[in-house]
Amino acid sequence: MTEDDARAWISTRFGEAKTNLVAQFVDRVKIENAQQNLIAPSTIDTIWVRHALDSAQLIELAGKPFSSWLDIGTGGGFPGVVVAILSDAEVTMVEPRRRRVEFLQQCVDTLGIARGRILQAKVEQVDGQFDVISARAVASVEKLLHAAEHCATAGTRWILPRGRLEADHLAALRQNRHWMFHVKQSLTDVGSSIVVGERRA
């Protein structure tokens, strides 16, 4: 998939106006990356595929209408800022590092992303409950479920991009009788998986 393909995928599903706003954010990340390491430098030239589309695809995995989204360890804004631009949900982005928080807040303010909220905190300090919780390659699934359990309701959907997922790890997750997990292949990397989880009724 090319950079143009990735942008076209987003535009087809979310419209050109929102895609243009994503483009403005992407440009800001490229510039800021020279000052602080928001994304791996090796991914700058493929930022639409590796970061923008990789984030946008998560929205379709929500599975049902949602009005609130918590993104844990937002880092350089992926997926949190992209979700805030493309969806109609209130998106809370949790990031403990001050410089990244300052950058994200500047982007939200300057680009007019009214539904984006930035918190400088760890997820254990977050109040409220959310329809969707995401975390892109932050800690293990088990640690995330434990750390953010207070932010979830019985119906919360957890969307957790994992990169490569070993079969024995997935098998261990599925042995937990309180949870139901399934795995989606990432659009951006045939070797990457996205774990989608919900509590069993």
C-alpha positions in Angstrom: 0.0 0.0 0.0 1.3 3.5 -0.9 1.0 6.7 0.9 -1.6 7.8 -1.6 -3.6 4.6 -1.1 -3.6 5.1 2.6 -4.9 8.7 2.3 -7.5 7.6 -0.3 -8.8 4.9 2.1 -9.4 7.5 4.8 -10.9 10.0 2.4 -13.3 7.4 1.0 -14.7 6.5 4.4 -14.5 9.8 6.3 -14.6 12.5 3.6 -12.0 14.9 2.2 -12.5 17.7 4.7 -11.6 15.4 7.7 -8.8 13.8 5.7 -7.3 17.3 5.1 -7.4 17.9 8.8 -5.5 14.6 9.3 -3.0 15.8 6.7 -2.4 19.0 8.7 -1.8 17.0 11.8 0.6 14.6 10.0 2.6 17.6 8.8 2.9 18.9 12.3 4.1 15.5 13.5 6.8 15.5 10.8 8.0 18.9 11.9 7.9 18.2 15.6 9.6 14.9 15.2 12.9 16.7 14.7 12.5 18.1 18.2 11.2 15.1 20.1 10.9 11.5 19.0 7.1 11.2 18.4 7.4 8.4 15.9 10.3 6.2 14.7 12.3 8.3 12.2 12.3 5.3 9.8 8.5 5.7 9.5 8.4 9.3 8.5 8.2 8.5 4.8 5.4 6.1 5.3 3.5 8.1 8.0 0.1 7.8 6.2 0.3 4.0 6.1 2.2 3.3 9.4 0.4 5.9 11.5 -2.6 7.7 10.0 -4.3 4.6 8.4 -3.1 2.4 11.2 -5.0 4.6 13.5 -8.1 5.2 11.3 -8.8 1.5 10.8 -9.5 1.2 14.5 -12.7 3.2 14.3 -14.3 0.5 12.1 -13.5 -2.1 14.8 -15.6 -0.3 17.4 -18.5 -2.4 16.1 -21.3 -0.2 17.4 -22.1 3.5 17.9 -19.8 5.1 20.5 -19.7 8.5 22.1 -16.6 8.3 24.2 -13.1 6.9 23.5 -10.1 6.6 25.8 -6.6 6.3 24.2 -3.9 5.2 26.6 -0.3 6.3 26.0 -1.2 8.5 23.0 2.4 9.5 22.4 2.6 11.4 19.1 -1.1 11.4 18.7 -1.8 8.0 17.1 -4.5 6.8 17.3 -6.0 9.5 19.6 -5.8 12.6 17.5 -6.8 10.8 14.3 -9.8 9.2 16.1 -10.8 12.7 17.4 -10.6 14.1 13.9 -12.5 11.3 12.1 -15.1 10.3 14.6 -17.9 12.1 16.4 -16.8 10.8 19.8 -15.3 12.7 22.7 -11.7 11.4 22.7 -9.6 11.5 25.9 -5.9 11.0 25.3 -3.7 10.0 28.2 0.0 10.7 27.9 2.4 11.0 30.9 5.2 12.9 29.1 5.0 16.7 29.4 6.5 17.6 26.1 4.3 15.3 24.2 1.2 16.6 26.0 2.2 20.2 25.1 2.5 19.2 21.5 -0.8 17.4 21.4 -2.6 20.2 23.2 -1.2 22.7 20.7 -2.4 20.5 17.8 -5.9 20.1 19.3 -6.2 23.9 19.9 -4.7 25.0 16.6 -6.6 22.6 14.4 -9.8 23.2 16.2 -10.3 19.5 17.3 -13.1 20.3 19.7 -13.7 16.7 20.8 -10.1 16.0 21.8 -9.0 16.2 25.4 -5.4 15.7 26.5 -4.5 14.5 30.0 -1.0 14.5 31.4 -1.4 11.4 33.6 -1.1 7.7 33.8 -4.3 5.7 33.1 -4.6 4.7 36.7 -5.3 8.4 37.5 -8.1 8.8 34.9 -11.7 9.4 36.0 -14.8 8.4 34.0 -15.9 5.4 31.9 -15.6 5.0 28.1 -17.4 3.2 25.3 -14.0 2.3 23.6 -10.5 2.0 25.1 -7.5 1.8 22.8 -3.8 1.4 23.4 -1.3 1.1 20.6 1.5 -1.2 21.6 1.5 0.0 25.2 2.2 -2.7 27.8 0.7 -6.2 27.6 -3.0 -6.9 27.2 -3.2 -8.3 30.7 -1.5 -5.2 32.2 -3.8 -2.8 30.3 -6.9 -4.6 31.3 -5.8 -4.4 34.9 -4.6 -0.7 34.8 -7.7 0.6 33.0 -10.4 -1.6 34.4 -11.9 1.3 36.3 -12.4 3.2 33.0 -14.5 0.5 31.5 -18.2 -0.6 31.7 -19.5 -4.1 31.0 -20.0 -3.0 27.4 -16.7 -1.3 26.7 -14.8 -2.5 23.7 -11.1 -2.7 24.0 -9.1 -2.2 20.7 -5.5 -3.0 21.2 -3.0 -3.1 18.2 -0.3 -5.5 19.2 2.1 -5.9 16.3 3.0 -9.6 16.0 0.9 -11.8 18.3 2.2 -15.2 19.3 -0.3 -18.0 19.1 0.3 -19.1 22.7 -0.3 -15.6 23.9 -3.7 -15.5 22.2 -4.5 -18.9 23.5 -3.8 -17.7 27.0 -6.0 -14.7 26.6 -8.9 -16.8 25.4 -8.7 -19.1 28.4 -9.9 -16.2 30.6 -13.6 -17.0 31.1 -14.5 -13.4 31.9 -13.3 -12.0 28.6 -14.0 -12.6 24.9 -11.2 -11.8 22.5 -10.9 -12.0 18.7 -8.1 -10.9 16.5 -8.1 -8.8 13.3 -5.3 -8.5 10.9 -4.0 -4.9 10.4 -4.6 -3.3 7.0 -1.1 -1.8 7.1 1.0 -4.9 7.9 0.1 -8.5 7.2 2.2 -9.5 10.2 0.4 -7.2 12.7 -2.6 -8.1 14.8 -5.3 -6.0 16.5 -6.8 -7.6 19.6 -10.4 -6.7 20.2 -11.9 -7.6 23.6 -15.1 -7.3 25.5 -16.3 -8.7 28.9 -18.5 -11.7 28.6 -22.2 -11.1 29.5 
